[in-house]
Amino acid sequence: MFAVVLLCIACFAYWCWCRQRAKTAEPPSLPGAWPLVGHLPLFFGDGCKLWNQMNNATDQCSDVGGAAKINFGPITIYVITDPDDCNTIATTCMEKDPIYEFIKPWIGESLIASKYEVWKNDYKLLTPAFSQIILNTYLDVFNSQSMKLVKDLEKYAGNGPFDLFTYLQHNALNTLCLTALGEGFTDSNLASDYLHAVKSTFDTLVERVIKIWWHNPYTFAWSKLKKEQDGTKVKPFVDILLELSVEKGAFNDEQIRAQVDLMLGAGQESTPNAVLFTMVLLGSHPDVQERVFSEIQEVLGEDRDVEKMDLSRLQYLEAVVKESLRLFPIAPLIGRKLERDVKLKNFTLSAGKHCALLLCGLHKNSIWGPDRCEFKPERWLEPSKVPAHLVYAPFGLGRRQCIGKTFAMMSMKTTLAHVVRSYRIKADHTKMRLKYVATLKPDNEGRYISIEKRTR
């Protein structure tokens, strides 16, 4: 009997040793954890503090081998910055992190958050809608909306900093509606209400992620946050379309089903934020801006619309946009679900835990060279200056990338061509305070920018 007890103790000790040995293969925890609550207090605060802590985590993660652990109480989140490890997870773990469930009441089973099997089917169905032939037909809309934006901004020329983001967002929403639905927002108040609803949804999402006691849907149902979410949100855009379909016959069911996911896939804030960041950088680097202006003049002249052949000729403008997206990725992280243990180069991630791929870390990886934190559009004009490694992912990583990336690039280049041709931009990116609220954006929106009318 005594021997059996000793054998059980030995087996238990061996089991504990094996578990401890396995744990040593896990990434190390980042410094600064508190007892019991872990790193949670470090991330409490507004979106600006959240972005600062995300940057700190990126730097610390890179220092310890490109993978580390953050603990929010009992919740473990792996943060990954190593390019090879990010690619391993992005190509083998296809399900989105459970945290994306928090936004499903708004976006449903769209491409952003759907299960992999649903995503795979929908992506296949929607891909033809983003073919280059189809996208080229949108150039008239891109041009007309860009010229409308130029006209709307006239009153701010020479009058100091102003809220540019509001104009960019309304302009992008109308562009999406005109291209995806064939109808724009004629009611500006309805458009404002919808955009406010989007902002509120993102704010709620981030607050719920940080306050882990609201992760459970049953506790969240009793929260003040849930009541605010239900009380302030406007009807989803699909509901508006359905009402228009019934009351005015504006859209049929097939159009609604096919196109709403398309618009959601493109996103409501990504393009305006990307244009805003690019304009801030252009305003901060007059030499780059004048080179862009010269290229636009050479390709387009003074007032000709952008045509499909022009987009490939605006090479320096494209380099500027790419560099802007590298320094300011609109979606700086993506979350993946670990359905099984994942072996990385130096560590092993345990199944059932959360995993965040820090794309902002990829974009400033040391492989970019000593000038990786500087704005250098010229690097994109020389293939030898751009790493061949997988360290650039402004539209996501792996198979589940943004379906609208070509749409976005065409729209951004057209908008910037018209704006830079009409206005000289002034800004200082060093004074820009950033915040993370589901997307990366400047705090105080677009008030870092002022414009002056160019004389012809």
C-alpha positions as CSV (number, residue, x, y, z in Angstrom):
1,M,0.0,0.0,0.0
2,F,2.8,2.3,1.0
3,A,4.5,1.6,-2.4
4,V,1.4,2.5,-4.2
5,V,1.2,5.8,-2.4
6,L,4.8,6.6,-3.2
7,L,4.2,5.7,-6.8
8,C,1.2,8.1,-7.0
9,I,3.2,10.8,-5.4
10,A,6.1,10.2,-7.9
11,C,3.6,10.2,-10.8
12,F,2.1,13.5,-9.5
13,A,5.5,15.1,-9.1
14,Y,6.4,14.0,-12.6
15,W,3.2,15.4,-14.0
16,C,3.8,18.7,-12.3
17,W,7.4,18.8,-13.6
18,C,6.2,18.1,-17.1
19,R,3.6,21.0,-16.8
20,Q,6.2,23.3,-15.5
21,R,8.6,22.3,-18.3
22,A,5.9,22.9,-20.8
23,K,5.2,26.3,-19.3
24,T,8.8,27.3,-19.8
25,A,8.2,27.0,-23.6
26,E,5.5,29.7,-23.3
27,P,6.4,33.4,-24.0
28,P,7.5,35.4,-21.0
29,S,5.1,37.8,-19.3
30,L,5.7,41.5,-19.9
31,P,6.9,43.5,-16.9
32,G,4.6,45.6,-14.8
33,A,2.0,43.1,-13.9
34,W,0.1,43.6,-10.6
35,P,-0.9,40.7,-8.2
36,L,-4.1,39.0,-9.2
37,V,-5.2,41.6,-11.8
38,G,-2.0,41.4,-13.9
39,H,-1.5,44.1,-16.5
40,L,-5.1,45.3,-16.4
41,P,-4.5,48.6,-14.5
42,L,-1.8,49.6,-17.1
43,F,-4.5,49.7,-19.9
44,F,-7.2,51.5,-18.0
45,G,-7.9,55.0,-19.4
46,D,-8.8,56.6,-22.7
47,G,-7.9,55.6,-26.2
48,C,-4.7,57.6,-26.0
49,K,-3.4,55.6,-23.0
50,L,-4.5,52.4,-24.7
51,W,-2.4,53.2,-27.7
52,N,0.6,54.2,-25.6
53,Q,0.5,50.9,-23.7
54,M,0.1,49.0,-27.0
55,N,3.3,50.7,-28.2
56,N,5.1,49.9,-25.0
57,A,4.0,46.2,-25.3
58,T,5.2,46.2,-28.9
59,D,8.7,47.4,-27.8
60,Q,8.9,45.1,-24.8
61,C,7.7,42.1,-26.9
62,S,10.4,42.7,-29.5
63,D,13.0,42.8,-26.8
64,V,12.2,39.4,-25.5
65,G,12.0,37.5,-28.8
66,G,8.9,38.7,-30.6
67,A,6.3,37.0,-28.4
68,A,5.1,37.7,-24.9
69,K,2.1,37.4,-22.5
70,I,-0.2,40.0,-21.1
71,N,-2.6,39.0,-18.3
72,F,-5.9,40.7,-17.7
73,G,-6.7,39.0,-14.4
74,P,-7.3,35.3,-15.3
75,I,-7.2,36.1,-19.1
76,T,-4.0,35.5,-20.9
77,I,-3.3,37.3,-24.2
78,Y,-0.3,36.4,-26.3
79,V,1.1,39.4,-28.2
80,I,3.2,38.7,-31.2
81,T,5.6,41.0,-33.2
82,D,8.0,38.5,-34.8
83,P,7.3,38.4,-38.6
84,D,7.7,34.6,-38.9
85,D,5.5,33.9,-35.9
86,C,2.8,36.4,-37.0
87,N,2.7,34.6,-40.4
88,T,2.5,31.2,-38.8
89,I,-0.5,32.2,-36.7
90,A,-2.2,34.2,-39.6
91,T,-1.9,31.2,-41.9
92,T,-2.8,28.4,-39.5
93,C,-5.3,29.9,-37.1
94,M,-8.1,31.1,-39.3
95,E,-10.8,31.8,-36.7
96,K,-11.1,35.3,-35.3
97,D,-10.6,35.8,-31.6
98,P,-13.8,35.4,-29.5
99,I,-13.5,39.1,-28.7
100,Y,-15.0,39.9,-32.1
101,E,-18.3,38.5,-30.8
102,F,-18.7,41.8,-29.0
103,I,-19.2,43.7,-32.3
104,K,-21.5,41.1,-33.9
105,P,-24.7,42.8,-32.7
106,W,-23.8,45.5,-35.1
107,I,-22.0,43.9,-38.0
108,G,-23.4,40.3,-37.7
109,E,-21.7,37.5,-39.6
110,S,-19.9,39.9,-42.0
111,L,-16.4,39.3,-43.4
112,I,-14.8,41.1,-40.4
113,A,-15.9,38.7,-37.7
114,S,-17.6,35.7,-39.3
115,K,-16.6,32.0,-38.7
116,Y,-13.9,30.8,-41.1
117,E,-16.3,28.6,-43.1
118,V,-18.8,31.5,-43.5
119,W,-16.0,33.9,-44.4
120,K,-14.6,31.5,-47.0
121,N,-17.9,31.2,-48.8
122,D,-18.8,34.9,-48.6
123,Y,-15.3,36.0,-49.7
124,K,-15.6,33.7,-52.8
125,L,-19.0,35.2,-53.6
126,L,-18.0,38.8,-53.1
127,T,-14.5,38.7,-54.7
128,P,-15.9,39.3,-58.3
129,A,-17.4,42.6,-57.1
130,F,-13.9,43.8,-56.3
131,S,-12.4,42.9,-59.7
132,Q,-10.3,45.6,-61.4
133,I,-12.9,45.8,-64.2
134,I,-15.6,46.6,-61.7
135,L,-13.4,49.0,-59.6
136,N,-12.5,51.0,-62.7
137,T,-16.2,51.8,-63.2
138,Y,-16.1,53.6,-59.8
139,L,-13.6,56.2,-60.9
140,D,-16.4,58.7,-61.9
141,V,-17.7,58.5,-58.3
142,F,-14.2,58.8,-56.8
143,N,-13.6,61.9,-58.9
144,S,-16.9,63.6,-58.3
145,Q,-16.8,63.0,-54.6
146,S,-13.2,64.2,-54.4
147,M,-14.1,67.4,-56.2
148,K,-17.1,67.8,-53.8
149,L,-14.6,67.5,-50.9
150,V,-12.3,70.2,-52.5
151,K,-15.3,72.5,-52.8
152,D,-16.5,71.8,-49.2
153,L,-13.0,72.7,-47.9
154,E,-12.8,76.1,-49.7
155,K,-14.1,78.1,-46.7
156,Y,-11.3,76.8,-44.5
157,A,-8.5,77.9,-46.9
158,G,-6.2,80.4,-45.1
159,N,-8.3,80.2,-41.8
160,G,-6.1,78.0,-39.7
161,P,-6.6,74.4,-38.3
162,F,-10.1,72.9,-38.7
163,D,-11.9,69.6,-38.2
164,L,-11.0,67.8,-41.5
165,F,-11.9,64.3,-40.3
166,T,-15.7,65.1,-40.3
167,Y,-15.5,66.0,-44.0
168,L,-13.4,63.0,-44.9
169,Q,-15.7,60.7,-43.1
170,H,-18.9,62.0,-44.7
171,N,-17.2,62.0,-48.1
172,A,-16.1,58.4,-47.7
173,L,-19.5,57.3,-46.5
174,N,-21.1,58.8,-49.6
175,T,-18.5,57.3,-51.8
176,L,-19.2,53.8,-50.4
177,C,-22.9,54.2,-50.7
178,L,-22.7,55.5,-54.3
179,T,-20.4,52.7,-55.4
180,A,-21.9,49.8,-53.4
181,L,-25.5,50.8,-53.5
182,G,-25.9,53.3,-56.4
183,E,-27.4,55.8,-54.0
184,G,-25.8,58.4,-51.7
185,F,-27.0,59.9,-48.5
186,T,-29.3,62.8,-49.4
187,D,-30.1,63.4,-45.7
188,S,-27.0,64.8,-44.0
189,N,-28.6,64.4,-40.6
190,L,-29.2,60.7,-41.2
191,A,-25.6,60.3,-42.3
192,S,-24.3,62.1,-39.2
193,D,-26.5,59.9,-37.0
194,Y,-25.2,56.8,-38.6
195,L,-21.6,57.9,-38.3
196,H,-22.2,58.8,-34.6
197,A,-23.6,55.3,-34.1
198,V,-20.5,53.8,-35.6
199,K,-18.3,55.8,-33.2
200,S,-20.4,54.8,-30.2
201,T,-20.2,51.2,-31.2
202,F,-16.4,51.4,-31.4
203,D,-16.2,53.2,-28.0
204,T,-18.4,50.5,-26.4
205,L,-16.3,47.7,-27.9
206,V,-13.0,49.1,-26.5
207,E,-14.5,49.7,-23.1
208,R,-15.9,46.3,-22.9
209,V,-12.6,44.7,-24.0
210,I,-10.7,46.5,-21.2
211,K,-13.4,45.8,-18.5
212,I,-13.1,42.1,-18.4
213,W,-16.1,41.7,-16.0
214,W,-18.3,42.7,-19.0
215,H,-16.9,39.9,-21.2
216,N,-19.6,37.6,-20.1
217,P,-22.8,38.3,-22.0
218,Y,-25.0,37.7,-18.9
219,T,-23.1,40.2,-16.7
220,F,-22.9,42.6,-19.7
221,A,-26.7,42.5,-20.0
222,W,-27.0,44.2,-16.6
223,S,-24.3,46.8,-17.2
224,K,-24.7,50.5,-17.7
225,L,-22.6,50.2,-20.8
226,K,-25.2,47.8,-22.3
227,K,-28.0,50.2,-21.6
228,E,-26.1,53.1,-23.1
229,Q,-25.3,50.9,-26.2
230,D,-29.0,50.0,-26.6
231,G,-30.2,53.5,-25.9
232,T,-28.0,55.5,-28.1
233,K,-27.5,53.4,-31.2
234,V,-29.3,54.2,-34.3
235,K,-30.9,51.6,-36.4
236,P,-28.3,49.5,-38.3
237,F,-27.6,50.6,-41.9
238,V,-29.2,47.5,-43.2
239,D,-32.4,48.3,-41.4
240,I,-32.4,51.8,-43.1
241,L,-31.9,50.1,-46.4
242,L,-34.8,47.7,-45.8
243,E,-37.1,50.6,-44.9
244,L,-36.1,52.4,-48.0
245,S,-36.8,49.3,-50.0
246,V,-40.3,48.8,-48.5
247,E,-41.3,52.5,-48.4
248,K,-39.7,53.8,-51.5
249,G,-38.7,50.8,-53.6
250,A,-35.1,52.1,-53.6
251,F,-33.4,48.7,-53.3
252,N,-34.4,45.1,-53.9
253,D,-33.5,42.2,-51.5
254,E,-30.8,40.9,-53.8
255,Q,-29.0,44.3,-53.9
256,I,-29.2,44.7,-50.1
257,R,-27.9,41.2,-49.4
258,A,-25.0,41.5,-51.9
259,Q,-24.0,45.1,-51.2
260,V,-24.3,45.7,-47.4
261,D,-21.5,43.2,-46.7
262,L,-19.5,44.9,-49.4
263,M,-19.8,48.3,-47.7
264,L,-19.1,46.8,-44.3
265,G,-16.0,45.1,-45.6
266,A,-14.7,48.4,-46.9
267,G,-15.2,50.0,-43.4
268,Q,-16.5,53.3,-42.3
269,E,-13.3,54.8,-40.8
270,S,-10.4,53.2,-42.5
271,T,-10.2,55.3,-45.6
272,P,-10.8,58.7,-43.9
273,N,-8.2,58.0,-41.3
274,A,-5.7,56.9,-43.8
275,V,-6.2,60.0,-45.9
276,L,-6.0,62.2,-42.8
277,F,-2.7,60.6,-41.7
278,T,-1.3,61.0,-45.2
279,M,-2.3,64.7,-45.3
280,V,-0.7,65.3,-41.9
281,L,2.5,63.8,-43.1
282,L,2.4,65.7,-46.4
283,G,1.8,68.9,-44.4
284,S,4.8,68.1,-42.1
285,H,7.1,67.4,-45.1
286,P,6.8,70.3,-47.6
287,D,9.5,68.8,-49.9
288,V,7.5,65.5,-50.2
289,Q,4.3,67.4,-50.7
290,E,5.8,69.5,-53.5
291,R,7.1,66.4,-55.2
292,V,3.7,64.9,-55.1
293,F,2.2,68.1,-56.5
294,S,4.7,68.1,-59.3
295,E,3.8,64.5,-60.2
296,I,0.1,65.2,-60.2
297,Q,0.7,68.2,-62.4
298,E,2.8,66.1,-64.8
299,V,0.3,63.2,-64.9
300,L,-3.1,65.1,-64.7
301,G,-2.4,68.7,-65.5
302,E,-4.4,71.4,-63.7
303,D,-8.0,70.1,-63.7
304,R,-8.4,66.8,-65.5
305,D,-10.1,63.9,-63.7
306,V,-8.1,60.9,-62.6
307,E,-8.4,58.1,-65.2
308,K,-7.6,54.4,-64.8
309,M,-4.2,54.7,-66.6
310,D,-3.2,57.6,-64.3
311,L,-3.3,55.6,-61.1
312,S,-0.3,53.5,-62.1
313,R,1.6,56.6,-63.2
314,L,1.1,58.3,-59.8
315,Q,3.9,56.2,-58.4
316,Y,5.3,58.7,-55.9
317,L,1.8,59.4,-54.5
318,E,1.3,55.7,-54.0
319,A,4.7,55.5,-52.2
320,V,3.5,58.3,-49.9
321,V,0.3,56.4,-49.1
322,K,2.1,53.2,-48.5
323,E,4.6,54.8,-46.2
324,S,1.8,56.6,-44.3
325,L,0.0,53.2,-43.8
326,R,3.3,51.7,-42.6
327,L,3.8,54.4,-39.9
328,F,0.1,54.7,-39.0
329,P,-1.7,51.3,-39.6
330,I,-5.4,51.9,-39.3
331,A,-5.9,48.4,-37.8
332,P,-2.7,48.0,-35.7
333,L,-3.7,44.6,-34.4
334,I,-5.7,41.6,-35.3
335,G,-6.9,38.8,-33.0
336,R,-6.9,35.1,-33.7
337,K,-8.4,32.2,-31.9
338,L,-6.0,29.5,-30.8
339,E,-7.9,26.2,-31.3
340,R,-4.8,24.1,-30.6
341,D,-1.3,24.6,-29.3
342,V,0.8,26.5,-31.8
343,K,4.6,26.0,-32.1
344,L,6.5,29.2,-32.9
345,K,10.2,29.7,-33.5
346,N,11.1,30.0,-29.8
347,F,7.8,29.5,-27.9
348,T,4.7,27.4,-27.8
349,L,1.2,29.1,-27.5
350,S,-1.4,27.2,-25.5
351,A,-4.8,26.4,-27.0
352,G,-7.8,28.3,-25.7
353,K,-6.0,31.6,-25.0
354,H,-6.2,34.9,-26.8
355,C,-3.6,36.0,-29.4
356,A,-3.0,39.5,-30.8
357,L,-0.8,40.0,-33.8
358,L,0.7,43.5,-33.4
359,L,0.9,44.7,-37.0
360,C,2.2,48.1,-35.8
361,G,5.2,46.1,-34.5
362,L,5.8,44.5,-37.9
363,H,5.8,47.9,-39.6
364,K,8.6,49.1,-37.3
365,N,10.5,45.9,-37.2
366,S,14.3,46.3,-37.2
367,I,14.4,44.6,-40.7
368,W,13.2,48.0,-42.1
369,G,16.6,49.4,-41.2
370,P,17.8,52.3,-38.9
371,D,15.3,54.7,-40.5
372,R,12.3,52.5,-39.8
373,C,10.6,55.2,-37.6
374,E,11.1,57.9,-40.2
375,F,8.8,59.0,-43.1
376,K,10.7,58.0,-46.2
377,P,8.4,57.4,-49.2
378,E,11.4,57.0,-51.4
379,R,12.0,53.5,-49.9
380,W,9.0,52.3,-51.9
381,L,10.6,53.4,-55.2
382,E,13.6,51.2,-54.7
383,P,12.8,47.4,-54.3
384,S,16.1,46.9,-52.4
385,K,14.9,49.3,-49.7
386,V,11.6,47.4,-49.0
387,P,12.0,44.1,-47.0
388,A,11.0,41.0,-48.9
389,H,10.0,39.6,-45.5
390,L,6.3,39.7,-44.3
391,V,6.6,42.9,-42.4
392,Y,3.9,45.0,-44.2
393,A,0.3,44.3,-43.5
394,P,-1.9,47.5,-43.5
395,F,-4.8,45.5,-44.8
396,G,-4.3,42.4,-42.6
397,L,-2.1,39.3,-42.8
398,G,-2.6,35.9,-44.2
399,R,-5.7,34.8,-46.2
400,R,-8.2,36.9,-44.2
401,Q,-7.1,40.2,-45.5
402,C,-9.4,43.1,-46.3
403,I,-11.3,42.4,-49.5
404,G,-11.5,46.1,-50.3
405,K,-7.8,47.0,-50.2
406,T,-7.6,47.8,-54.0
407,F,-10.9,49.8,-53.7
408,A,-9.3,51.8,-50.8
409,M,-6.1,52.5,-52.6
410,M,-7.8,53.8,-55.7
411,S,-10.2,56.0,-53.6
412,M,-7.4,57.4,-51.5
413,K,-5.1,58.2,-54.4
414,T,-7.9,59.9,-56.3
415,T,-8.9,62.0,-53.3
416,L,-5.4,63.0,-52.5
417,A,-4.7,63.9,-56.1
418,H,-7.6,66.4,-56.2
419,V,-6.8,67.8,-52.7
420,V,-3.1,68.3,-53.2
421,R,-3.7,69.8,-56.6
422,S,-6.0,72.4,-55.1
423,Y,-4.5,73.1,-51.7
424,R,-1.1,73.5,-50.0
425,I,-1.4,71.5,-46.7
426,K,0.3,72.6,-43.4
427,A,0.6,70.3,-40.4
428,D,3.1,69.1,-37.8
429,H,2.9,65.3,-37.2
430,T,5.1,65.6,-34.1
431,K,2.2,67.4,-32.3
432,M,-0.3,64.7,-33.2
433,R,-1.6,62.7,-30.2
434,L,-2.9,59.3,-31.3
435,K,-5.6,57.1,-29.8
436,Y,-6.8,53.5,-30.4
437,V,-10.5,53.1,-30.5
438,A,-10.9,49.9,-32.5
439,T,-9.0,51.8,-35.2
440,L,-6.0,54.1,-34.9
441,K,-6.8,57.8,-35.3
442,P,-5.6,61.2,-34.1
443,D,-7.0,62.6,-31.0
444,N,-8.9,65.8,-31.6
445,E,-9.6,64.4,-35.1
446,G,-8.4,66.6,-38.0
447,R,-7.5,69.8,-36.2
448,Y,-3.8,69.3,-36.8
449,I,-4.3,70.5,-40.4
450,S,-4.7,73.8,-42.1
451,I,-4.8,74.5,-45.9
452,E,-4.1,77.3,-48.3
453,K,-5.5,77.7,-51.8
454,R,-2.9,77.0,-54.5
455,T,-2.6,79.8,-57.1
456,R,-2.7,78.6,-60.7
